[in-house]
Amino acid sequence: MEQKLSTNVSRTIQTKLVLPPDTNHMGTIFGGKILALIDEIAAIAAIKHSKTAVVTASIDKVNFRSSVKLGDILTIEGFVISTGRTSMEVYVKVECEHIDTGERRLTTDSFITMVAIDGDNRPTAVPGVIPETDEERELYKQAQERRALRQSGRKS
């Protein structure tokens, strides 16, 4: 039987204060900075799940939902939501907290595919994943649908 791990094994959370070097001339965070944070969290989550090195295979979708300003606090959370033989799809969400009001909101979310690699930089097998919460089960279902769409696109 295939080994499967809870999504909590890979769950990774990082908090970051938005500082002047992170922002553009309008005082909002660079989109590229958000992308770098997302990629880093996705890699850490995938490494925790697979217990091996990983590489980014694709960024399936990134939704920038609202801006982030200088002095805001970011919380970046990611976890493996689905696996293939050697790949893992990681869901990453970025929330912003305004320090003056304490208001929190979703600012960005994305789906990243990471591939586990061995010491020779070849893809290597990864454990399956067990979604446990309603949110995780819904994300798992959506991941299966995206995977089917990608595979059907390769066949045509």
N, C-alpha and C positions, 0 to 999 in steps of 0.2 A: 504494500500500500504506500502511496505517495505521502511523504511528510508534509504536513500543513501547519502553519503558524498563525497565531492571532495577529490581527492588525496592530495590536498594542506592542508587539515585539519591535516593529519598525517605527512606531510613532515618535516623531522628533519635533520639538518645539524650541524656537529661538525668539528672544526678545531683543529689539534694537531701537535705540534712540536715533531719530533722523537728525543728522548734523549738517552744517553748511557744505562740506565737500560732497554730500549725497544729493544736493539740490541744484536745480538749474536757475536761470536768471529770474524766474517767476516765483522762486521760493518753494517749489514743489520738487519731490524726489524724481530723479531721472528714471525713466522706464527701464533702462538698461541695468540700473542698480537693483530694481525689483526682480528683473529676470535672473541676475546673478545670485541673489538670495534664494530664489525659487530653485535654481539648479543645484545650489549647495545643499539645501534641505532635502531635495529629492535624492541626491547622491547619498547623503548620510542615512536616510530612511532605507534605501535599497541595500546599502552595505550592512546595516543592522539586520535586515531580513535575510540576506543571502550569505552573510559572514565571509564575503570575498570582495575583491575590487569590482568596481562597476564603471561603465561609461554611459554617457547620455546618447541614446539612439534617436530620440525625437521629442519635440515639444508639440504635442497634439493640438493644444488650444490654450490660449491665455486670454482671460477676460479682465481688462482693466476697468473696474467699476466706478472708482472715485479717486480723486487726487489725495496725495499725502503731503503734508506741509512740514516745513522746518520745525523741529521741536516735538512732532508727533511721536508716539511710541508704536512701533510695529511688532506684531506677534505673527511669526511665520510658523505654520504647522503643516507637516507632511506625513503621510503613511502609505504603505503599499496597499492598493485596493484590488489588484488582480495580477496574476502571473501567467506566463507562458512557460515553455520548456526552459529557456534561458533569460527571459525578459520579465520585467516587473513594471506595471503601470503604477505611478505614484501620484496621488492627489495632493496638491499643495494649495493652501489658502493663506492669504495675507490679510490680517485685520489691523485696523488703525485705531488708536485711542488718542483722543485730544486731551492734552494734559490739563487744560483749563476747565473743561467740562466733564471729563471722564467718559464722554460718549464713545462707544465702540461701534465700528461698522466694517463690513467686508469690503476690502478695496480691490483685491485681485484674487483670482483662483485659476488653477491650471492643471493639466494632465501631462505628465512627463513619462516617457518610456526609457527605462534604464536596462542595460544588459550586463549580466554578471560575467566576469572574465577570470580565467585562471592565470597561473604564473607565466604562461606562454602567450598571454593576450588573446586567448581563444574563448569563445562563449562557453559557459559551463552551466549545468543544471541548477535550478533554484527550487526551494520548497514552495508548495502552494500556499494560499492564504485563506484564513477563515474570517469572513466578515461577521461581526457580532452585534453591532447596533443597527437600528433602522437606517441611519445615514450610511453606514458602511455597506449594508446590503443593497441599498439603492445605487451607490457608487459602483459596487461590484457588477450589478446588472447593466448599468450604463457602459461599463468597461467592456463587458462581453459584446454588447451591441457595436461599440466602436471597433473592436477587434474583428468582428464579422464583416463590417464595412471595409476595413483595410484589406482583409484577405480577399474579399470579392473584387476589389479594385485591382489587385495584383493578377487575378485570373483573366481579366478582360483585356 
